[in-house]
Amino acid sequence: MIEIGQEVPDFCLPDYQGEEYCLHNFRGKWVVLYFYPKDNTAGCTQEAKDFTEMRREFENLNAVIIGASKDSPKSHEKFVHKHQLGILLLSDEEHKVIEGYGAWGKKKNYGREYFGTVRSTFIIDPEGKMAHIWKKVRVKGHVQDVLNKLKELEVKK
C-alpha cells in the first residue's frame, strides 16, 4: 500500500490506440491518477466527463489527468469517442497497476461479492511522490475536490 510522501511505483500501460504511456514520462508535472470500475457505466462516465470538462483548470496547474480501468483499449476507444472525452485513459486488463495502488478489492452488488476496481484517486507530485489519496470515491463533486486539493498542494510546493 502506497502512503503519502512515498515514491510511487512506475508503470507503463497502453491507451486506446495501443500507445504506451509510462508514469515516469510525466515527471515534472502533477499527476491526477484515478482508477475507475468500468467504461460506459453511469458513475464512470460522469467522472470522466467531469475531468474532461475541468481539464484546462488542471493543465493550468501543470497537472495531467490519467484514468485507468481494466477495460480493453478497444473499450476505451468506444468510451472516448462516444462521450468526446479529452483525458488520457489507460488499459490495465490484468489489473496489476490497479492492485499495486491498492485500488482492487472486495465489492458487493445486489448481495453478490466479487473483486473489482474500487474507485480511487491519487495525486502524485512532480517529483513522483504520493501527495494525496482518495479511496472509495463518490463521483458527485469529486473532481472539484481534487482540483481544490491540487491548488492547496501547489501553494505548499
C-alpha positions, 0 to 999 in steps of 0.5 A: 500500500502506497502512503503519502510522501512515498515514491510511487511505483512506475508503470507503463500501460497502453491507451486506446490506440495501443500507445504506451504511456509510462508514469515516469514520462510525466515527471515534472508535472502533477499527476491526477491518477484515478482508477475507475470500475468500468467504461460506459457505466453511469458513475464512470462516465460522469467522472470522466466527463467531469475531468474532461470538462475541468481539464484546462483548470488542471493543465493550468496547474501543470497537472495531467489527468490519467484514468485507468480501468481494466477495460480493453483499449478497444473499450476505451476507444468506444468510451472516448469517442462516444462521450468526446472525452479529452483525458488520457485513459489507460488499459490495465486488463490484468489489473496489476497497476490497479492492485499495486495502488491498492485500488482492487478489492472486495465489492458487493452488488445486489448481495453478490461479492466479487473483486473489482476496481474500487474507485480511487484517486491519487495525486502524485507530485512532480517529483513522483511522490504520493501527495494525496489519496482518495479511496472509495470515491463518490463521483458527485463533486469529486473532481472539484475536490481534487482540483481544490486539493491540487491548488492547496498542494501547489501553494505548499510546493 
